[in-house]
Amino acid sequence: MYSQTKRQKNNLIDDRILAIHRAIAKKVIAQPLFIMQAKKVLEKRYEQKLIRYGSYLLWQSLLELEEPEVFSAQLLSVEPRWYALRRSTIFVGVLTEEERKDALSE
């Protein structure tokens, strides 16, 4: 039986999270109302001390981006910091369960 290393498991998880965020980016760009929802989630998490100031600033700067291509590029960045941020995304409730399944099957 083949066993995956922790790094391989984390890479698989990160790939799945990235696929979900591709779908999130498309939906947020099509329906900018989700930006306001994400801002509320971000503020609530920060007030509850569930997010550090550096992460807060990165999410905040993402939400301020107005050009869809730039927003998408930043959200889907392959920088290690963004992999970590996506693991605790502020874009909760954007995708339906069906949309999540579709994103993971692509």
A tleap script that builds the chain and sets N, CA, C and O, in Angstrom:
source leaprc.protein.ff14SB
mol = sequence {
  NMET TYR SER GLN THR LYS ARG GLN LYS ASN
  ASN LEU ILE ASP ASP ARG ILE LEU ALA ILE
  HIE ARG ALA ILE ALA LYS LYS VAL ILE ALA
  GLN PRO LEU PHE ILE MET GLN ALA LYS LYS
  VAL LEU GLU LYS ARG TYR GLU GLN LYS LEU
  ILE ARG TYR GLY SER TYR LEU LEU TRP GLN
  SER LEU LEU GLU LEU GLU GLU PRO GLU VAL
  PHE SER ALA GLN LEU LEU SER VAL GLU PRO
  ARG TRP TYR ALA LEU ARG ARG SER THR ILE
  PHE VAL GLY VAL LEU THR GLU GLU GLU ARG
  LYS ASP ALA LEU SER CGLU
}
set mol.1.N position { 0.843 -1.178 0.000 }
set mol.1.CA position { 0.000 0.000 0.000 }
set mol.1.C position { 0.893 1.249 0.000 }
set mol.1.O position { 1.840 1.353 0.780 }
set mol.2.N position { 0.574 2.173 -0.877 }
set mol.2.CA position { 1.353 3.395 -1.036 }
set mol.2.C position { 0.877 4.440 -0.043 }
set mol.2.O position { -0.320 4.711 0.052 }
set mol.3.N position { 1.796 5.021 0.688 }
set mol.3.CA position { 1.472 6.049 1.664 }
set mol.3.C position { 2.066 7.374 1.215 }
set mol.3.O position { 3.224 7.438 0.801 }
set mol.4.N position { 1.275 8.418 1.298 }
set mol.4.CA position { 1.737 9.739 0.902 }
set mol.4.C position { 2.477 10.410 2.057 }
set mol.4.O position { 2.148 10.218 3.228 }
set mol.5.N position { 3.471 11.192 1.698 }
set mol.5.CA position { 4.157 11.982 2.713 }
set mol.5.C position { 3.258 13.145 3.117 }
set mol.5.O position { 2.281 13.467 2.441 }
set mol.6.N position { 3.612 13.758 4.225 }
set mol.6.CA position { 2.841 14.911 4.689 }
set mol.6.C position { 2.871 16.028 3.644 }
set mol.6.O position { 1.863 16.695 3.409 }
set mol.7.N position { 4.026 16.224 3.025 }
set mol.7.CA position { 4.151 17.261 1.991 }
set mol.7.C position { 3.232 16.958 0.813 }
set mol.7.O position { 2.576 17.861 0.294 }
set mol.8.N position { 3.177 15.703 0.387 }
set mol.8.CA position { 2.304 15.316 -0.723 }
set mol.8.C position { 0.840 15.545 -0.362 }
set mol.8.O position { 0.058 16.019 -1.187 }
set mol.9.N position { 0.476 15.211 0.858 }
set mol.9.CA position { -0.905 15.420 1.307 }
set mol.9.C position { -1.241 16.915 1.326 }
set mol.9.O position { -2.314 17.331 0.889 }
set mol.10.N position { -0.302 17.709 1.842 }
set mol.10.CA position { -0.528 19.162 1.879 }
set mol.10.C position { -0.624 19.748 0.480 }
set mol.10.O position { -1.437 20.639 0.234 }
set mol.11.N position { 0.203 19.255 -0.440 }
set mol.11.CA position { 0.137 19.733 -1.821 }
set mol.11.C position { -1.207 19.392 -2.453 }
set mol.11.O position { -1.778 20.205 -3.181 }
set mol.12.N position { -1.708 18.201 -2.179 }
set mol.12.CA position { -3.011 17.789 -2.699 }
set mol.12.C position { -4.117 18.689 -2.143 }
set mol.12.O position { -5.004 19.126 -2.876 }
set mol.13.N position { -4.053 18.953 -0.859 }
set mol.13.CA position { -5.044 19.841 -0.228 }
set mol.13.C position { -4.962 21.238 -0.840 }
set mol.13.O position { -5.984 21.838 -1.172 }
set mol.14.N position { -3.737 21.751 -0.986 }
set mol.14.CA position { -3.565 23.085 -1.570 }
set mol.14.C position { -4.083 23.149 -3.006 }
set mol.14.O position { -4.661 24.158 -3.411 }
set mol.15.N position { -3.883 22.092 -3.769 }
set mol.15.CA position { -4.389 22.045 -5.146 }
set mol.15.C position { -5.911 22.089 -5.160 }
set mol.15.O position { -6.508 22.763 -5.999 }
set mol.16.N position { -6.534 21.378 -4.241 }
set mol.16.CA position { -7.999 21.368 -4.160 }
set mol.16.C position { -8.526 22.742 -3.742 }
set mol.16.O position { -9.502 23.241 -4.302 }
set mol.17.N position { -7.874 23.337 -2.762 }
set mol.17.CA position { -8.276 24.670 -2.302 }
set mol.17.C position { -8.100 25.694 -3.420 }
set mol.17.O position { -8.935 26.584 -3.580 }
set mol.18.N position { -7.033 25.576 -4.185 }
set mol.18.CA position { -6.808 26.478 -5.308 }
set mol.18.C position { -7.901 26.319 -6.362 }
set mol.18.O position { -8.384 27.310 -6.910 }
set mol.19.N position { -8.290 25.081 -6.647 }
set mol.19.CA position { -9.363 24.832 -7.619 }
set mol.19.C position { -10.670 25.483 -7.150 }
set mol.19.O position { -11.397 26.075 -7.948 }
set mol.20.N position { -10.954 25.369 -5.875 }
set mol.20.CA position { -12.164 25.990 -5.323 }
set mol.20.C position { -12.074 27.511 -5.448 }
set mol.20.O position { -13.065 28.168 -5.766 }
set mol.21.N position { -10.896 28.067 -5.201 }
set mol.21.CA position { -10.739 29.514 -5.295 }
set mol.21.C position { -10.784 30.016 -6.732 }
set mol.21.O position { -11.116 31.179 -6.959 }
set mol.22.N position { -10.465 29.184 -7.693 }
set mol.22.CA position { -10.663 29.591 -9.101 }
set mol.22.C position { -12.151 29.836 -9.347 }
set mol.22.O position { -12.538 30.825 -9.969 }
set mol.23.N position { -12.970 28.921 -8.849 }
set mol.23.CA position { -14.419 29.085 -9.001 }
set mol.23.C position { -14.911 30.287 -8.203 }
set mol.23.O position { -15.782 31.025 -8.665 }
set mol.24.N position { -14.367 30.485 -7.025 }
set mol.24.CA position { -14.736 31.648 -6.206 }
set mol.24.C position { -14.395 32.933 -6.942 }
set mol.24.O position { -15.210 33.854 -6.990 }
set mol.25.N position { -13.205 33.005 -7.515 }
set mol.25.CA position { -12.787 34.217 -8.233 }
set mol.25.C position { -13.757 34.541 -9.360 }
set mol.25.O position { -14.161 35.693 -9.522 }
set mol.26.N position { -14.131 33.535 -10.136 }
set mol.26.CA position { -15.075 33.764 -11.239 }
set mol.26.C position { -16.409 34.282 -10.724 }
set mol.26.O position { -16.985 35.211 -11.291 }
set mol.27.N position { -16.895 33.676 -9.648 }
set mol.27.CA position { -18.203 34.067 -9.133 }
set mol.27.C position { -18.164 35.462 -8.501 }
set mol.27.O position { -19.096 36.248 -8.678 }
set mol.28.N position { -17.105 35.770 -7.775 }
set mol.28.CA position { -16.987 37.085 -7.151 }
set mol.28.C position { -16.879 38.176 -8.216 }
set mol.28.O position { -17.465 39.249 -8.076 }
set mol.29.N position { -16.135 37.897 -9.269 }
set mol.29.CA position { -16.019 38.875 -10.358 }
set mol.29.C position { -17.374 39.089 -11.028 }
set mol.29.O position { -17.719 40.214 -11.389 }
set mol.30.N position { -18.140 38.016 -11.195 }
set mol.30.CA position { -19.460 38.116 -11.822 }
set mol.30.C position { -20.491 38.758 -10.892 }
set mol.30.O position { -21.439 39.395 -11.350 }
set mol.31.N position { -20.295 38.582 -9.570 }
set mol.31.CA position { -21.243 39.101 -8.589 }
set mol.31.C position { -20.473 39.822 -7.472 }
set mol.31.O position { -20.243 39.245 -6.409 }
set mol.32.N position { -20.080 41.062 -7.705 }
set mol.32.CA position { -19.247 41.800 -6.742 }
set mol.32.C position { -19.859 41.967 -5.353 }
set mol.32.O position { -19.160 42.370 -4.423 }
set mol.33.N position { -21.131 41.670 -5.195 }
set mol.33.CA position { -21.760 41.742 -3.877 }
set mol.33.C position { -21.037 40.842 -2.871 }
set mol.33.O position { -21.059 41.106 -1.668 }
set mol.34.N position { -20.396 39.777 -3.369 }
set mol.34.CA position { -19.668 38.868 -2.486 }
set mol.34.C position { -18.456 39.536 -1.846 }
set mol.34.O position { -17.955 39.054 -0.830 }
set mol.35.N position { -17.981 40.630 -2.416 }
set mol.35.CA position { -16.871 41.376 -1.809 }
set mol.35.C position { -17.315 41.936 -0.460 }
set mol.35.O position { -16.573 41.868 0.521 }
set mol.36.N position { -18.510 42.483 -0.415 }
set mol.36.CA position { -19.027 43.034 0.846 }
set mol.36.C position { -19.174 41.928 1.886 }
set mol.36.O position { -18.867 42.129 3.061 }
set mol.37.N position { -19.636 40.783 1.458 }
set mol.37.CA position { -19.778 39.643 2.367 }
set mol.37.C position { -18.411 39.235 2.922 }
set mol.37.O position { -18.272 38.976 4.118 }
set mol.38.N position { -17.412 39.180 2.052 }
set mol.38.CA position { -16.061 38.807 2.480 }
set mol.38.C position { -15.481 39.861 3.430 }
set mol.38.O position { -14.781 39.515 4.382 }
set mol.39.N position { -15.766 41.128 3.182 }
set mol.39.CA position { -15.296 42.184 4.078 }
set mol.39.C position { -15.872 42.005 5.475 }
set mol.39.O position { -15.169 42.196 6.467 }
set mol.40.N position { -17.139 41.641 5.555 }
set mol.40.CA position { -17.772 41.422 6.861 }
set mol.40.C position { -17.127 40.238 7.575 }
set mol.40.O position { -16.885 40.300 8.780 }
set mol.41.N position { -16.850 39.168 6.847 }
set mol.41.CA position { -16.193 38.004 7.431 }
set mol.41.C position { -14.810 38.386 7.938 }
set mol.41.O position { -14.422 38.015 9.045 }
set mol.42.N position { -14.071 39.129 7.123 }
set mol.42.CA position { -12.725 39.557 7.498 }
set mol.42.C position { -12.756 40.398 8.775 }
set mol.42.O position { -11.991 40.146 9.705 }
set mol.43.N position { -13.635 41.387 8.817 }
set mol.43.CA position { -13.715 42.259 9.991 }
set mol.43.C position { -14.103 41.470 11.241 }
set mol.43.O position { -13.543 41.685 12.315 }
set mol.44.N position { -15.050 40.572 11.097 }
set mol.44.CA position { -15.484 39.767 12.237 }
set mol.44.C position { -14.341 38.901 12.758 }
set mol.44.O position { -14.120 38.823 13.966 }
set mol.45.N position { -13.622 38.257 11.857 }
set mol.45.CA position { -12.498 37.408 12.272 }
set mol.45.C position { -11.405 38.236 12.937 }
set mol.45.O position { -10.797 37.803 13.916 }
set mol.46.N position { -11.161 39.416 12.404 }
set mol.46.CA position { -10.124 40.267 12.992 }
set mol.46.C position { -10.542 40.751 14.384 }
set mol.46.O position { -9.727 40.753 15.307 }
set mol.47.N position { -11.775 41.150 14.535 }
set mol.47.CA position { -12.274 41.596 15.837 }
set mol.47.C position { -12.207 40.472 16.868 }
set mol.47.O position { -11.953 40.718 18.047 }
set mol.48.N position { -12.435 39.243 16.421 }
set mol.48.CA position { -12.400 38.093 17.319 }
set mol.48.C position { -10.985 37.546 17.506 }
set mol.48.O position { -10.783 36.520 18.156 }
set mol.49.N position { -10.014 38.245 16.930 }
set mol.49.CA position { -8.604 37.861 17.010 }
set mol.49.C position { -8.349 36.465 16.435 }
set mol.49.O position { -7.499 35.721 16.924 }
set mol.50.N position { -9.105 36.132 15.385 }
set mol.50.CA position { -8.924 34.858 14.695 }
set mol.50.C position { -7.970 34.982 13.518 }
set mol.50.O position { -7.622 33.995 12.871 }
set mol.51.N position { -7.552 36.224 13.252 }
set mol.51.CA position { -6.670 36.483 12.118 }
set mol.51.C position { -5.637 37.520 12.560 }
set mol.51.O position { -5.959 38.483 13.256 }
set mol.52.N position { -4.409 37.305 12.148 }
set mol.52.CA position { -3.336 38.229 12.501 }
set mol.52.C position { -3.381 39.470 11.619 }
set mol.52.O position { -3.987 39.478 10.548 }
set mol.53.N position { -2.725 40.509 12.101 }
set mol.53.CA position { -2.758 41.791 11.408 }
set mol.53.C position { -2.190 41.698 9.995 }
set mol.53.O position { -2.749 42.292 9.072 }
set mol.54.N position { -1.099 40.972 9.806 }
set mol.54.CA position { -0.504 40.827 8.473 }
set mol.54.C position { -1.458 40.160 7.501 }
set mol.54.O position { -1.589 40.597 6.358 }
set mol.55.N position { -2.125 39.105 7.948 }
set mol.55.CA position { -3.108 38.424 7.109 }
set mol.55.C position { -4.296 39.332 6.825 }
set mol.55.O position { -4.826 39.361 5.714 }
set mol.56.N position { -4.701 40.070 7.847 }
set mol.56.CA position { -5.797 41.032 7.682 }
set mol.56.C position { -5.466 42.027 6.578 }
set mol.56.O position { -6.299 42.304 5.714 }
set mol.57.N position { -4.250 42.561 6.607 }
set mol.57.CA position { -3.850 43.538 5.595 }
set mol.57.C position { -3.814 42.933 4.196 }
set mol.57.O position { -4.218 43.585 3.233 }
set mol.58.N position { -3.339 41.707 4.072 }
set mol.58.CA position { -3.302 41.059 2.755 }
set mol.58.C position { -4.706 40.840 2.211 }
set mol.58.O position { -4.979 41.128 1.045 }
set mol.59.N position { -5.595 40.329 3.057 }
set mol.59.CA position { -6.985 40.141 2.604 }
set mol.59.C position { -7.615 41.490 2.261 }
set mol.59.O position { -8.297 41.628 1.246 }
set mol.60.N position { -7.377 42.477 3.114 }
set mol.60.CA position { -7.946 43.814 2.882 }
set mol.60.C position { -7.481 44.379 1.543 }
set mol.60.O position { -8.276 44.939 0.789 }
set mol.61.N position { -6.194 44.228 1.255 }
set mol.61.CA position { -5.672 44.758 -0.010 }
set mol.61.C position { -6.268 44.016 -1.197 }
set mol.61.O position { -6.508 44.619 -2.243 }
set mol.62.N position { -6.508 42.729 -1.054 }
set mol.62.CA position { -7.155 41.961 -2.127 }
set mol.62.C position { -8.559 42.497 -2.390 }
set mol.62.O position { -8.955 42.681 -3.541 }
set mol.63.N position { -9.295 42.742 -1.337 }
set mol.63.CA position { -10.683 43.196 -1.481 }
set mol.63.C position { -10.785 44.602 -2.080 }
set mol.63.O position { -11.841 44.991 -2.579 }
set mol.64.N position { -9.706 45.350 -2.032 }
set mol.64.CA position { -9.698 46.704 -2.594 }
set mol.64.C position { -9.359 46.717 -4.090 }
set mol.64.O position { -9.524 47.742 -4.752 }
set mol.65.N position { -8.894 45.603 -4.615 }
set mol.65.CA position { -8.531 45.550 -6.038 }
set mol.65.C position { -9.770 45.670 -6.903 }
set mol.65.O position { -10.760 44.974 -6.680 }
set mol.66.N position { -9.718 46.547 -7.883 }
set mol.66.CA position { -10.887 46.804 -8.717 }
set mol.66.C position { -10.833 46.118 -10.070 }
set mol.66.O position { -11.875 45.865 -10.675 }
set mol.67.N position { -9.646 45.813 -10.555 }
set mol.67.CA position { -9.532 45.158 -11.857 }
set mol.67.C position { -9.698 43.645 -11.686 }
set mol.67.O position { -8.948 43.024 -10.933 }
set mol.68.N position { -10.668 43.052 -12.376 }
set mol.68.CA position { -10.926 41.620 -12.222 }
set mol.68.C position { -9.706 40.730 -12.442 }
set mol.68.O position { -9.511 39.755 -11.717 }
set mol.69.N position { -8.885 41.062 -13.438 }
set mol.69.CA position { -7.714 40.233 -13.730 }
set mol.69.C position { -6.702 40.286 -12.590 }
set mol.69.O position { -6.080 39.279 -12.251 }
set mol.70.N position { -6.545 41.462 -12.006 }
set mol.70.CA position { -5.595 41.636 -10.908 }
set mol.70.C position { -6.120 40.932 -9.661 }
set mol.70.O position { -5.365 40.264 -8.955 }
set mol.71.N position { -7.421 41.084 -9.393 }
set mol.71.CA position { -8.044 40.407 -8.260 }
set mol.71.C position { -7.849 38.899 -8.379 }
set mol.71.O position { -7.411 38.243 -7.434 }
set mol.72.N position { -8.175 38.369 -9.531 }
set mol.72.CA position { -8.057 36.928 -9.753 }
set mol.72.C position { -6.609 36.465 -9.627 }
set mol.72.O position { -6.338 35.444 -8.995 }
set mol.73.N position { -5.689 37.199 -10.218 }
set mol.73.CA position { -4.274 36.829 -10.157 }
set mol.73.C position { -3.772 36.809 -8.714 }
set mol.73.O position { -3.002 35.926 -8.334 }
set mol.74.N position { -4.200 37.764 -7.928 }
set mol.74.CA position { -3.740 37.817 -6.536 }
set mol.74.C position { -4.372 36.695 -5.717 }
set mol.74.O position { -3.676 36.018 -4.960 }
set mol.75.N position { -5.666 36.493 -5.857 }
set mol.75.CA position { -6.341 35.434 -5.101 }
set mol.75.C position { -5.775 34.061 -5.444 }
set mol.75.O position { -5.710 33.183 -4.584 }
set mol.76.N position { -5.370 33.875 -6.682 }
set mol.76.CA position { -4.881 32.572 -7.143 }
set mol.76.C position { -3.351 32.498 -7.179 }
set mol.76.O position { -2.784 31.596 -7.795 }
set mol.77.N position { -2.704 33.429 -6.533 }
set mol.77.CA position { -1.245 33.470 -6.507 }
set mol.77.C position { -0.663 32.160 -5.973 }
set mol.77.O position { -1.220 31.540 -5.068 }
set mol.78.N position { 0.459 31.758 -6.549 }
set mol.78.CA position { 1.132 30.543 -6.092 }
set mol.78.C position { 2.217 30.864 -5.052 }
set mol.78.O position { 3.039 30.010 -4.718 }
set mol.79.N position { 2.210 32.071 -4.558 }
set mol.79.CA position { 3.114 32.441 -3.472 }
set mol.79.C position { 2.722 31.637 -2.228 }
set mol.79.O position { 1.534 31.478 -1.947 }
set mol.80.N position { 3.698 31.137 -1.490 }
set mol.80.CA position { 3.386 30.329 -0.297 }
set mol.80.C position { 2.438 31.023 0.686 }
set mol.80.O position { 1.595 30.370 1.301 }
set mol.81.N position { 2.572 32.320 0.830 }
set mol.81.CA position { 1.703 33.048 1.769 }
set mol.81.C position { 0.237 32.941 1.379 }
set mol.81.O position { -0.639 32.844 2.239 }
set mol.82.N position { -0.026 32.958 0.064 }
set mol.82.CA position { -1.417 32.877 -0.385 }
set mol.82.C position { -1.981 31.472 -0.247 }
set mol.82.O position { -3.185 31.303 -0.050 }
set mol.83.N position { -1.127 30.465 -0.346 }
set mol.83.CA position { -1.602 29.107 -0.065 }
set mol.83.C position { -2.097 29.039 1.375 }
set mol.83.O position { -3.149 28.458 1.645 }
set mol.84.N position { -1.353 29.622 2.289 }
set mol.84.CA position { -1.741 29.632 3.696 }
set mol.84.C position { -3.022 30.438 3.913 }
set mol.84.O position { -3.906 30.011 4.656 }
set mol.85.N position { -3.122 31.591 3.273 }
set mol.85.CA position { -4.324 32.418 3.441 }
set mol.85.C position { -5.570 31.711 2.921 }
set mol.85.O position { -6.627 31.757 3.551 }
set mol.86.N position { -5.441 31.059 1.772 }
set mol.86.CA position { -6.616 30.377 1.200 }
set mol.86.C position { -7.121 29.256 2.096 }
set mol.86.O position { -8.300 28.906 2.039 }
set mol.87.N position { -6.251 28.688 2.919 }
set mol.87.CA position { -6.678 27.617 3.827 }
set mol.87.C position { -7.678 28.129 4.867 }
set mol.87.O position { -8.439 27.343 5.430 }
set mol.88.N position { -7.682 29.409 5.119 }
set mol.88.CA position { -8.673 30.003 6.023 }
set mol.88.C position { -9.348 31.170 5.298 }
set mol.88.O position { -9.311 32.313 5.754 }
set mol.89.N position { -9.950 30.857 4.186 }
set mol.89.CA position { -10.525 31.858 3.294 }
set mol.89.C position { -11.611 32.702 3.961 }
set mol.89.O position { -12.317 32.256 4.866 }
set mol.90.N position { -11.710 33.911 3.485 }
set mol.90.CA position { -12.794 34.795 3.941 }
set mol.90.C position { -13.987 34.710 2.988 }
set mol.90.O position { -15.010 35.355 3.217 }
set mol.91.N position { -13.860 33.925 1.929 }
set mol.91.CA position { -14.935 33.808 0.944 }
set mol.91.C position { -15.847 32.629 1.268 }
set mol.91.O position { -16.102 31.767 0.427 }
set mol.92.N position { -16.330 32.615 2.502 }
set mol.92.CA position { -17.228 31.546 2.930 }
set mol.92.C position { -18.625 31.805 2.380 }
set mol.92.O position { -19.077 32.948 2.324 }
set mol.93.N position { -19.290 30.756 1.982 }
set mol.93.CA position { -20.655 30.881 1.500 }
set mol.93.C position { -20.801 31.397 0.087 }
set mol.93.O position { -21.920 31.643 -0.365 }
set mol.94.N position { -19.699 31.567 -0.621 }
set mol.94.CA position { -19.788 32.064 -2.003 }
set mol.94.C position { -20.262 30.955 -2.931 }
set mol.94.O position { -21.151 31.162 -3.757 }
set mol.95.N position { -19.673 29.799 -2.793 }
set mol.95.CA position { -20.038 28.680 -3.668 }
set mol.95.C position { -21.091 27.792 -3.025 }
set mol.95.O position { -21.094 27.574 -1.813 }
set mol.96.N position { -21.973 27.292 -3.856 }
set mol.96.CA position { -22.898 26.269 -3.386 }
set mol.96.C position { -22.140 24.950 -3.331 }
set mol.96.O position { -21.034 24.846 -3.863 }
set mol.97.N position { -22.715 23.960 -2.702 }
set mol.97.CA position { -22.058 22.652 -2.630 }
set mol.97.C position { -21.862 22.070 -4.029 }
set mol.97.O position { -20.841 21.442 -4.308 }
set mol.98.N position { -22.829 22.278 -4.894 }
set mol.98.CA position { -22.720 21.796 -6.280 }
set mol.98.C position { -21.572 22.492 -7.014 }
set mol.98.O position { -20.826 21.852 -7.755 }
set mol.99.N position { -21.436 23.790 -6.807 }
set mol.99.CA position { -20.341 24.535 -7.436 }
set mol.99.C position { -18.984 24.066 -6.916 }
set mol.99.O position { -18.009 24.004 -7.666 }
set mol.100.N position { -18.932 23.739 -5.638 }
set mol.100.CA position { -17.684 23.209 -5.065 }
set mol.100.C position { -17.323 21.870 -5.703 }
set mol.100.O position { -16.169 21.635 -6.062 }
set mol.101.N position { -18.300 21.010 -5.839 }
set mol.101.CA position { -18.071 19.713 -6.461 }
set mol.101.C position { -17.597 19.878 -7.895 }
set mol.101.O position { -16.670 19.199 -8.336 }
set mol.102.N position { -18.241 20.789 -8.619 }
set mol.102.CA position { -17.847 21.045 -10.010 }
set mol.102.C position { -16.409 21.559 -10.076 }
set mol.102.O position { -15.637 21.138 -10.938 }
set mol.103.N position { -16.053 22.457 -9.178 }
set mol.103.CA position { -14.695 23.021 -9.167 }
set mol.103.C position { -13.665 21.927 -8.909 }
set mol.103.O position { -12.582 21.943 -9.494 }
set mol.104.N position { -13.990 20.999 -8.055 }
set mol.104.CA position { -13.052 19.930 -7.722 }
set mol.104.C position { -12.972 18.846 -8.780 }
set mol.104.O position { -12.013 18.075 -8.819 }
set mol.105.N position { -13.972 18.787 -9.630 }
set mol.105.CA position { -13.965 17.747 -10.671 }
set mol.105.C position { -13.327 18.225 -11.972 }
set mol.105.O position { -13.121 17.427 -12.887 }
set mol.106.N position { -13.016 19.495 -12.063 }
set mol.106.CA position { -12.405 20.043 -13.286 }
set mol.106.C position { -10.948 19.696 -13.370 }
set mol.106.O position { -10.278 20.075 -14.330 }
savepdb mol mol.pdb
quit
